[in-house]
Amino acid sequence: MDKLFTRRSFTVIVILVDLIIIYSSIFFSYFLFENSLEAYEQNFYAFISISPYIGLCYLILNQIFELEKPRDFTFWGVAYSVGLVIICLLFITMALSFFAREFAYPRSILVLSSFIQIILLSYWHLFVNKRHLKENIKRKVLVVGFEQSKPMAYKLLRSGGMWSKVHNICSPNDENIDQYIKDSDVVFIAEDVDEEMKQNIVGKCVNKHINVFYEPKNPEILLFNTSFAQIDDTPVLRVRPLVISVGNDFLKRMVDLILSFIAFFVFLIPGLIVAVILKLGGGSVFYKQERVTQYGKVFKIYKFRTMVENAEALSGPVLANQKDPRITRLGNILRATRLDEIPQILNILKGDMSIVGPRPERPFFVEQFNKEIPEYYLRHRVKAGLTGLAQIQGKYNTTVKDKLKYDLIYINGYSFALDIKLIMQTLNILLRKSSTEGVSEEVDYDKEIDRLIGKNKKKTQ
């Protein structure tokens, strides 16, 4: 039974149950209001006529917010994501009822059914996620690499969730690697394993039907999303240019303008309140700083001030950290709620930034990162963004190196649909400090990693 939760086909069952809950809650709500609802039959049959569209919209929202992926393992974590989906579905249903004039959808039915859906779907997805975690956490994990194997193993152990049962860490040229692979259920290959060794390990894993994951190097990301071509009878792969087409770029700009104008009026009052509080507290309201955007262009980014005045007067440019003493009490609140980002709407309207794109960095650090990471300049092929793949999939303390990989994946796999998806997914991380993975108990992971490496060295000797 447990193995059922690890199969891809089970996703279909999860979605079917989701739809049963969606429709059942609506039928139940109609049943409760049967005696008090005017024109009951007219309302009910109108719902029946438009019900396929409600199901279709839910399937789309499910994919956008990735409810089928077991990432949350607490009720509130799951309920937050489910709540966003159902609230979006509620507004879409209201829009459908407005445009389809013959469709009458009473507010009492709409509100009650949405409430029931949030509760039932939250418990259902929490159950599925925990069962999926229970099965996957049993899997023995092998980490293969040189120096980069340690940080990869550290992340797997610290997650306390999927694939956290690391039972072996070894180098790719270890004489016992074949046995380690045979004893494992999942194999992770670190970035510092060269191509020949990696292909060899992947081949062994595929032959033994063992799941294998590898950490891509930056140049390898450029080979993603290749398209098939043919020269005579020889198949070749065409590498996609690392740019956004003119048509997509125009569409992206139109979305930026439309959504920014809407956001300007939505956040006008909250923005004024924040500005007044900052002014009354003393010091400047706005914080302006040079940042780098598309093709290395430098611009002034606008933010509400969250640090003490002249925070870098003595220290010079310093990257902010999670517990930065320079951040004020109000600044912590503004950062936690993302309200400090409101003035960047002006940057988007001016064309310096886009809603979605790599987060803009300061020229000082861009120059430093360009020296340390040869591919870093590639992230400036597109405009800097208010949100991006690195912000949604990463964490507060995600390294610059890993954020760059997310940026390159975004640029190389760009589509208009991806932008829309990332904009909506931003809502899912808006009030979260980090992703809601299960967190293991306090353990000395460095000691555990050294133990695993030492165990393999003894076997070799």
TIFI-206892 format. One record per residue (C-alpha): x, y, z; residue number from 1. Coordinates in Angstrom, 3 decimals. Layout:
BEGIN
X	Y	Z	NUM
...
This chain:
BEGIN
0.000	0.000	0.000	1
2.796	2.421	0.939	2
4.510	1.959	-2.433	3
1.350	3.281	-4.067	4
2.210	6.748	-2.749	5
5.551	6.838	-4.571	6
4.180	6.057	-8.032	7
3.550	8.819	-10.535	8
0.204	7.272	-11.436	9
-0.978	8.031	-7.912	10
-1.015	11.733	-8.853	11
-4.038	10.975	-11.040	12
-5.831	9.460	-8.046	13
-4.997	12.531	-5.932	14
-6.437	14.859	-8.579	15
-9.578	12.729	-8.944	16
-10.155	12.870	-5.183	17
-9.559	16.643	-5.326	18
-12.292	17.013	-7.953	19
-14.664	14.795	-5.955	20
-14.111	17.065	-2.925	21
-14.619	20.214	-5.043	22
-17.928	19.071	-6.525	23
-19.198	17.276	-3.421	24
-18.736	20.407	-1.309	25
-20.784	22.417	-3.805	26
-23.571	19.786	-3.901	27
-23.547	19.656	-0.101	28
-23.822	23.451	0.118	29
-26.794	23.443	-2.274	30
-28.389	20.704	-0.158	31
-28.049	22.778	3.040	32
-29.642	25.840	1.427	33
-32.320	23.930	-0.474	34
-35.209	25.296	1.570	35
-33.952	28.874	1.954	36
-32.564	29.527	-1.535	37
-34.780	31.325	-4.020	38
-35.102	29.811	-7.510	39
-33.267	26.733	-6.239	40
-33.653	24.596	-9.370	41
-32.637	27.434	-11.694	42
-29.483	28.054	-9.655	43
-28.656	24.360	-9.382	44
-28.984	23.527	-13.092	45
-27.057	26.668	-13.991	46
-24.206	25.344	-11.840	47
-24.384	21.968	-13.593	48
-24.007	23.666	-16.978	49
-20.822	25.440	-16.010	50
-19.318	22.810	-13.675	51
-16.820	21.472	-16.296	52
-15.172	24.916	-16.417	53
-14.823	24.970	-12.633	54
-13.058	21.593	-12.760	55
-10.794	22.730	-15.597	56
-9.837	25.918	-13.730	57
-9.016	23.884	-10.625	58
-6.738	21.573	-12.634	59
-4.869	24.595	-14.007	60
-4.514	26.165	-10.551	61
-3.399	22.819	-9.144	62
-0.555	22.729	-11.673	63
0.401	26.375	-11.128	64
0.663	26.017	-7.342	65
2.031	22.448	-7.652	66
-0.259	20.933	-5.030	67
0.603	17.473	-6.335	68
4.220	17.892	-5.162	69
4.655	16.816	-1.516	70
6.588	19.788	-0.140	71
4.539	20.728	2.938	72
4.236	18.393	5.920	73
2.353	20.559	8.427	74
-1.357	21.363	8.365	75
-0.831	25.129	8.156	76
1.773	24.755	5.421	77
-0.595	22.661	3.302	78
-3.626	24.817	4.190	79
-1.784	27.954	3.052	80
-1.205	26.546	-0.442	81
-4.661	24.976	-0.671	82
-6.247	28.220	0.535	83
-4.553	30.194	-2.241	84
-5.814	27.734	-4.855	85
-9.406	27.801	-3.565	86
-9.461	31.590	-3.186	87
-8.256	31.925	-6.783	88
-10.904	29.408	-7.830	89
-13.524	31.432	-5.937	90
-12.679	34.628	-7.845	91
-12.575	32.760	-11.157	92
-16.007	31.270	-10.423	93
-17.322	34.747	-9.658	94
-15.893	35.967	-12.967	95
-17.517	33.053	-14.802	96
-20.856	33.853	-13.191	97
-20.500	37.479	-14.288	98
-19.682	36.736	-17.931	99
-22.159	33.859	-18.218	100
-25.271	35.892	-17.493	101
-27.538	32.879	-17.182	102
-25.387	31.411	-14.400	103
-26.584	32.399	-10.916	104
-24.175	31.394	-8.189	105
-25.428	32.535	-4.739	106
-22.767	33.974	-2.429	107
-23.881	31.704	0.413	108
-23.121	28.615	-1.708	109
-19.850	30.083	-2.956	110
-18.504	30.980	0.498	111
-19.639	27.802	2.275	112
-18.381	25.442	-0.426	113
-15.001	27.244	-0.551	114
-14.619	26.924	3.219	115
-15.425	23.196	3.093	116
-13.003	22.716	0.187	117
-10.120	24.361	2.061	118
-10.654	22.170	5.132	119
-11.138	18.852	3.319	120
-8.443	19.398	0.680	121
-5.950	20.495	3.345	122
-6.428	17.321	5.384	123
-6.414	15.169	2.242	124
-3.176	16.630	0.880	125
-1.575	16.548	4.335	126
-2.388	12.822	4.526	127
-0.986	12.173	1.046	128
2.158	14.243	1.682	129
2.918	12.493	4.959	130
2.428	9.045	3.451	131
4.662	10.010	0.532	132
7.284	11.294	2.980	133
7.007	8.161	5.112	134
7.752	5.940	2.133	135
10.534	8.064	0.615	136
12.313	8.726	3.901	137
13.072	4.984	4.117	138
15.099	5.053	0.911	139
18.850	4.639	1.271	140
20.742	7.519	-0.294	141
24.245	7.500	-1.752	142
26.086	10.784	-2.376	143
28.927	10.640	-4.896	144
31.438	13.440	-5.291	145
34.678	14.995	-4.146	146
34.641	18.200	-2.068	147
31.082	19.063	-3.178	148
29.715	15.815	-1.760	149
29.809	17.255	1.772	150
27.529	20.282	1.177	151
25.119	18.092	-0.810	152
24.987	15.501	1.977	153
24.574	18.276	4.523	154
21.485	19.620	2.719	155
19.965	16.162	2.416	156
20.511	15.390	6.102	157
19.338	18.809	7.301	158
16.103	18.646	5.305	159
14.817	15.806	7.463	160
12.456	15.062	4.603	161
12.735	13.371	1.223	162
15.940	11.418	0.701	163
17.414	12.420	4.056	164
18.566	8.893	4.905	165
22.136	9.280	3.659	166
23.856	5.967	4.320	167
26.984	6.413	2.177	168
29.230	9.190	0.854	169
32.024	8.266	-1.515	170
34.199	9.597	-4.326	171
33.461	8.499	-7.915	172
36.739	6.566	-8.104	173
36.115	4.588	-4.919	174
36.837	0.908	-5.584	175
33.620	-0.109	-3.765	176
31.300	2.276	-5.622	177
29.539	-0.534	-7.503	178
28.529	-2.130	-4.207	179
27.452	1.232	-2.754	180
25.220	1.824	-5.777	181
23.762	-1.674	-5.496	182
22.949	-1.072	-1.794	183
21.224	2.269	-2.524	184
17.731	3.296	-3.604	185
18.674	6.833	-4.681	186
22.007	8.219	-5.909	187
22.984	11.909	-5.908	188
25.983	13.039	-7.955	189
27.711	16.265	-6.881	190
28.758	19.017	-9.278	191
32.512	18.353	-9.074	192
32.253	14.908	-10.728	193
33.596	15.135	-14.278	194
31.497	14.190	-17.306	195
33.061	10.790	-17.988	196
32.688	9.624	-14.392	197
29.154	10.985	-14.199	198
28.056	9.156	-17.333	199
29.580	5.975	-15.973	200
27.679	6.285	-12.663	201
24.421	7.187	-14.411	202
24.784	4.142	-16.670	203
25.231	1.831	-13.674	204
22.200	3.333	-11.918	205
20.011	3.025	-15.018	206
21.034	-0.624	-15.467	207
20.065	-1.369	-11.861	208
16.809	0.680	-12.026	209
18.072	3.036	-9.321	210
16.892	6.652	-9.208	211
19.756	9.022	-9.923	212
20.012	12.807	-9.593	213
22.930	15.005	-10.534	214
23.820	18.616	-9.734	215
24.280	20.414	-13.074	216
27.197	22.650	-13.890	217
26.288	26.075	-15.298	218
27.364	25.217	-18.886	219
25.183	22.081	-18.754	220
22.094	24.206	-18.058	221
22.638	25.861	-21.440	222
22.029	22.439	-23.032	223
18.558	22.131	-21.493	224
15.507	22.550	-23.762	225
17.378	21.514	-26.889	226
15.376	20.743	-30.017	227
15.849	17.845	-32.423	228
17.216	18.455	-35.906	229
18.622	16.227	-38.634	230
21.589	16.431	-41.009	231
21.028	13.843	-43.705	232
20.513	10.712	-41.599	233
22.360	12.021	-38.508	234
20.345	13.331	-35.533	235
21.645	16.546	-33.949	236
20.387	18.753	-31.120	237
19.963	22.506	-31.520	238
20.907	24.520	-28.437	239
18.375	27.209	-27.649	240
19.780	30.790	-27.681	241
19.930	32.263	-24.170	242
17.619	35.177	-24.973	243
13.916	36.013	-24.858	244
12.413	36.423	-28.326	245
11.174	39.840	-29.464	246
7.544	38.692	-29.361	247
7.820	37.267	-25.853	248
9.733	40.331	-24.703	249
6.918	42.620	-25.928	250
4.272	40.431	-24.259	251
6.310	40.381	-21.047	252
6.491	44.188	-21.048	253
2.724	44.512	-21.574	254
2.059	42.232	-18.590	255
4.550	44.251	-16.512	256
2.739	47.499	-17.301	257
-0.779	46.153	-16.745	258
-0.013	44.397	-13.452	259
2.159	47.274	-12.189	260
-0.606	49.818	-12.774	261
-3.043	47.563	-10.886	262
-0.498	47.011	-8.081	263
0.166	50.766	-7.860	264
-3.453	51.509	-6.934	265
-3.839	48.397	-4.743	266
-0.745	49.229	-2.656	267
-1.127	53.019	-2.722	268
-2.795	53.229	0.720	269
-0.526	50.627	2.443	270
2.484	52.355	0.877	271
1.405	55.772	2.193	272
0.883	54.332	5.683	273
4.386	52.814	5.678	274
5.876	56.088	4.386	275
4.180	58.104	7.158	276
5.376	55.672	9.878	277
8.955	55.824	8.555	278
8.851	59.615	8.411	279
7.488	59.931	11.943	280
10.195	57.543	13.161	281
12.889	59.843	11.779	282
15.250	59.430	8.873	283
14.550	58.955	5.190	284
11.513	57.098	3.849	285
13.037	55.617	0.713	286
16.272	53.779	0.195	287
17.889	54.191	-3.216	288
20.730	51.993	-4.340	289
22.550	51.229	-7.584	290
21.722	47.833	-9.072	291
22.547	46.042	-12.331	292
19.906	44.971	-14.835	293
19.822	43.784	-18.476	294
23.116	43.997	-20.407	295
24.905	45.417	-17.361	296
22.889	48.648	-17.231	297
23.066	50.318	-13.808	298
19.887	51.847	-12.366	299
18.591	53.154	-9.035	300
16.334	50.706	-7.203	301
13.706	52.049	-4.812	302
12.787	50.460	-1.498	303
11.299	51.509	1.807	304
14.191	51.921	4.241	305
14.550	48.857	6.493	306
18.021	49.522	7.941	307
19.477	52.220	10.131	308
20.466	55.407	8.318	309
23.820	55.130	6.450	310
24.126	51.450	7.355	311
27.179	50.910	5.130	312
28.966	54.184	5.798	313
31.783	52.474	7.676	314
31.617	48.872	6.506	315
31.185	49.473	2.773	316
29.033	47.140	0.643	317
27.967	44.116	2.691	318
25.421	41.443	1.808	319
22.511	41.403	4.264	320
22.078	38.250	6.316	321
19.097	36.716	8.063	322
19.833	38.263	11.493	323
21.419	41.529	10.379	324
21.802	43.963	13.345	325
21.493	46.906	10.930	326
17.823	46.069	10.236	327
15.372	48.082	12.352	328
12.343	46.590	14.142	329
10.007	48.105	11.565	330
12.425	46.920	8.878	331
12.041	43.318	10.050	332
8.261	43.624	9.704	333
8.528	45.235	6.258	334
10.902	42.515	5.042	335
8.810	39.684	6.485	336
5.672	41.011	4.741	337
7.595	42.133	1.602	338
6.103	45.626	2.002	339
9.574	47.145	1.595	340
9.418	46.100	-2.075	341
6.364	48.280	-2.908	342
8.393	51.220	-4.359	343
9.906	48.860	-6.949	344
6.605	49.149	-8.801	345
8.052	52.466	-10.036	346
11.179	50.662	-11.297	347
8.965	48.273	-13.265	348
6.883	51.102	-14.750	349
10.093	52.900	-15.753	350
11.336	49.765	-17.518	351
14.414	49.190	-15.354	352
12.955	45.958	-14.018	353
10.404	43.306	-14.875	354
8.002	41.559	-12.502	355
9.799	38.240	-13.098	356
13.534	37.940	-13.600	357
16.828	37.517	-11.726	358
16.998	39.710	-8.627	359
19.195	42.765	-9.314	360
22.534	42.896	-7.551	361
24.864	45.806	-6.756	362
27.708	46.624	-9.196	363
30.308	45.926	-6.477	364
29.101	42.357	-6.002	365
28.405	41.795	-9.715	366
32.055	42.528	-10.453	367
33.112	40.196	-7.642	368
30.798	37.365	-8.731	369
31.856	37.713	-12.373	370
35.429	36.938	-11.302	371
34.403	33.993	-9.118	372
31.747	32.471	-11.412	373
32.497	32.688	-15.179	374
28.816	32.276	-16.213	375
27.465	34.919	-13.830	376
27.216	37.569	-16.571	377
24.665	35.399	-18.425	378
21.935	36.272	-15.910	379
21.971	39.800	-17.338	380
20.612	38.603	-20.676	381
17.175	39.614	-19.325	382
15.871	42.436	-17.144	383
16.201	42.117	-13.403	384
12.977	41.125	-11.648	385
10.912	41.729	-8.535	386
10.495	37.979	-8.141	387
12.046	34.997	-9.858	388
12.611	31.256	-9.906	389
15.475	31.577	-7.402	390
13.237	33.406	-4.916	391
10.392	30.888	-5.265	392
12.386	27.644	-5.264	393
15.292	28.786	-3.112	394
15.571	29.952	0.478	395
16.788	33.075	2.232	396
20.295	31.642	2.594	397
20.535	29.991	-0.847	398
24.046	30.576	-2.176	399
24.814	32.921	-5.070	400
26.042	29.910	-7.024	401
22.726	28.060	-6.658	402
20.662	31.198	-7.316	403
22.564	31.629	-10.578	404
21.556	28.118	-11.632	405
17.906	28.970	-11.045	406
18.334	32.201	-13.050	407
19.917	30.352	-15.975	408
17.191	27.680	-15.877	409
14.564	30.456	-15.980	410
16.154	32.257	-18.938	411
16.850	29.084	-20.894	412
13.360	27.697	-20.340	413
11.501	30.996	-20.660	414
7.899	31.075	-21.779	415
5.018	33.455	-21.188	416
3.203	30.690	-19.286	417
6.245	30.294	-16.992	418
6.095	34.001	-16.102	419
2.407	33.755	-15.208	420
3.081	30.650	-13.132	421
5.936	32.312	-11.220	422
3.870	35.443	-10.567	423
1.119	33.324	-9.011	424
3.585	31.095	-7.145	425
5.026	34.220	-5.535	426
1.796	34.380	-3.513	427
2.652	30.951	-2.140	428
5.980	32.109	-0.636	429
4.954	35.675	0.201	430
4.467	35.124	3.946	431
6.843	32.190	4.335	432
10.330	32.694	5.724	433
11.536	29.656	3.835	434
10.136	26.556	2.214	435
8.130	24.371	4.610	436
10.165	21.182	4.439	437
10.126	18.876	7.391	438
12.974	19.814	9.716	439
14.916	17.146	11.489	440
16.004	17.246	15.123	441
19.197	19.047	16.052	442
22.059	16.839	14.925	443
25.760	17.441	14.412	444
25.612	16.950	10.631	445
29.316	17.622	10.103	446
30.098	14.816	12.541	447
27.621	12.511	10.791	448
29.126	13.305	7.366	449
32.655	12.671	8.633	450
31.447	9.357	10.089	451
29.966	8.249	6.738	452
33.122	9.202	4.837	453
35.337	7.546	7.439	454
33.256	4.362	7.286	455
33.954	4.049	3.563	456
37.652	4.758	3.992	457
37.927	1.882	6.483	458
36.243	-0.454	4.011	459
38.711	0.586	1.287	460
41.689	-0.009	3.581	461
